[in-house]
Amino acid sequence: MPSDMPKAEPARRPIASRDAGWAKAFAARLAASSVTPNQISGVSVLFAAAGCALIGLVQNPAGWLGAALCVQLRLVCNLLDGMVAIEGGKKSSVGALWNEFPDRVADTLLLVPVGYAAGLGWAGWAAALLAALTAYVRVFGGSLGLAQDFSGIMAKQRRMALLTAALVAQAIEWTFSQTRWSLLVAILLIAAGSAVTCVTRTLAVVRELEGR
C-alpha cells in the first residue's frame, strides 16, 4: 500500500459512562491485574451466550429479566475492554480484532433468539445481519481513511438499550397477558433502525469522500 494513503483515525466509540467513577475504578483494578482486554472481550460473548440461552430456552419473566442483565453485562465488558487497553496501557497487536469480532458474535447471539421467541424467526436474523452491516459500513469508512462513524438511530448502545427495555417489558407483559408484543415490536424496530443506520452511515461516507 502506498505510504501516502490516508490512515484511519483510532476507532473509539463515544461512551458517556467511560467517565463514571465506578468504570474508572474497575478498569484500573483490571489493568493492574493479569486480565487482558482481549479476555474481557471474550467474556462479553459468554454473557451474550447466557442471554441467548435464557431467551431461547427459559422464556418466562425470570429468564427475560436474566437476559436483560446479560445484555447490560455484555455492554459493561465492551466498556471495560477498551478502557483497560487504552487508559490501562494494555493494548495488543490483535486488539482491533478482539474489539470487533466478539461484538458481531454477541449481537447475533442476543438478537436471533428474540426473533424466534417473538414468533418471527426471520426478523431476528434480519436484525442480526443488519446490525453487522452497520459495523461493516463504519469499519469500511475507516479503511478509506475516514473517521469511523459510530452514529445512527440504532447504533450498538441504542439497540442494546432497546433490547434491554423490551426484555424487561416482556417480563411485565407476560405477568398480565401471555403475549409477546414487547419482543416482536423491539426486534422489528431494531431491524428497521439498523437498516436506516446503514443508509445514514453510507451517505456520510459518500459525503466525506466527495468533499476531499
N, C-alpha and C positions, 0 to 999 in steps of 0.2 A: 504494500500500500504506500502511495507517495507520502513523503514526510509532510507535505503542505496541506494534507487533508485535514479538515476541521475535526477537533476532538470533542466528544460529548462531555458536557458538564457532569460532575459527580451527581448520580441519581439518588435523591433522598426525599422521601415523601414528607411533606409538612404535617406534623402531628403536634397539636397543642399540648397533649399530655406529656410530651418529651420534657417539658419544663417543670412538671409537677415534682414536688419534693420526694414523694414515695418512689417515683420512677428513677430519679437520680440516685437515691439511696440504694435501691435494689440493684440498679445497674452497676454501681460502684462495688457492691459486695460481690456480684458475679464476676466483675472484671478482676477483682483481687483473688478470685478462686481459680481452680483449674478448668472451669467451664469455658467452652469456646462459643463464639457467636453461632457457628455452624451447628453446634449441638442444640442450641436454643431454637434455631430454625427447624431442626428435626423434631423437637418436642412439639412445636406448633402443629405438625402433621399428626402427631399422636392424639392431641386434643381434638383435632378435626375428625380423626377416625373414631374417637369415642363419641363425638357428637353424631356422626353418621350412624353408628350402631344404635344410639338412643332414638334417633328419629325413625330409623328404618325398622327396628325390632320391638321397641318398647311401646311407642305410640299411645301414651297416656299422659296426663298432666305432669307427673313426676319426670317422665322421660323427656318431655318437651322443655321443662324448666332446666333439667340437667344439660340438655343440648344447648340451650341459650347460654348457660355458664361456660360450656366448652367453646362456644363461639368467642366469648369475651376473653377466655384464657388463651385462645389462639392469637387474638389481637395483642394481648399483653406480651406474648412471645415475639410477635412481629415488631413490637416497640423496643423490647429489651435487646434483641439480637443486634440491631443497628447501633444502639447506644453503647453496648459492650464493645462493638467493633470500632466505632468512631471515637466516642469520648473515652472509652477504656483502652484504646490503643491496641486492640487485638485483631486488626484486620488480617485477612489471609488472602492468598493468591486466588483461591477459589470462592471467596466470599460472595462475589457477584452472582455466581451460580446458585449458591445456597440462599441468596436473597430473593431469587425469582422462582426457581423450580418448586420448592415446598409450598409456596403460595398458590401456584396453579393446582397442585395436588389437593391442598386443603380446600380451596374453593369448590373443586369437583366433589370432594367427599361430603361437603356440607350442603351443596345445592341440589345435587341429583336426587338424594333420598327425599328431599322436601317435595319435589315434583311427584314422586311415587306416592308419598304419604297423602298428598292432596288429590290423588286420583288422576293426575295428568303427568305421566312419566316424561313425555317429550318436553314438557316445559322445564323440568329440572335439567335435562340435558342441554336444552337451548340456553338456559341461564348460565350453565357452566361453560359452554362454548363461547358465549358472548362475553362473559367475564374474562376468559382467557384472551379473547380478541382485544379487549380494552388494554390489557397489558402488552399485547403484541404491538399495537399501534404506538403506545408510549415508548417501548424499547426501540422500535423501528425508527421513531423520530430521533432518539438518542444516537442510533447508529449512523444517522445522517449528519451528526454534529450539532444537533439541536438540544436544547434543554429538555429533559423528559417532562412530559405534561401529565401531572397527577390529578388534573381537574376532571370535572364531569359530574352529572347528576347521580351516577351510580358507580363512582369510584369505590375502591375496596372498603374504606371505612363506612361509606354510606350504605353499601349493600349489606355489610355485616351488621350495621345498626338496624336496618330494616328487618333482616333475618332474625336478629335477637328479639326485636319488638314483636314480630309475628309469632315466634315460638312462645313467648310469654302470653300473648293474646290468645293463642291456640289453647294453651293450658286453661285459661279462664273460660274460653268459649266451650270447651269440652265439658266443663263442670255444669253448664246450664243446658247445653244442647250438643249432642254428639255429631256435630258437623265440623267441617274443616275449611271454612271460608277464609280464615286468617292465613293459613298456609297457601291456599290457592291464590288469593289476591297478591300475597307477597312474592311468590315465585314468578307470577306474570309481570309484576312491576319490576322485579329485578331483571328479568329477561328484556323487557321493553326499555328500561332505563339504561341497561348495558349497551343495547343497540344504539341508543341515542348518544351515549358516551363515546362509542366507537366513531360515530359520524362527526361529533364535535371535535374530537381529538385529531381525526384525519384532516378536517378542514383547517385546524390550527397549524398542522404540519405544512399543508399546502400554502397557507398564507405566509408562513415564515420562509419557506423555500422561494416563493415568488418575490419576497421582499429583499432577498440577498442581492 
